[in-house]
Amino acid sequence: MSAMNDETVLEVVRELLQLRRTVLSAMLPPEAERHFRAARKEALLGMQAILQVAIDKCDEEPTAKKTAAKRASRKIEVTE
């Protein structure tokens, strides 16, 4: 029995996934397929919103660090 290399295993998995998609799409009524496509789009839009917030936070971090550094370097007057 010969061992399958990684490339062959990946190709078999790809083919099985494609077969699954083909069989499922043949069995789904068109209306259900439209709903699933819309749901997939909504999930992607949700991920886009999450990523945008993360990107925005990356843009804000340098400003927040500068503000924190500014607070840490304030002069404190000491009276005797």
HELIX and SHEET records of a PDB file:
HELIX    1   1 ASP A    6  MET A   27  1                                  22    
HELIX    2   2 PRO A   30  ALA A   72  1                                  43    
END                                                                             
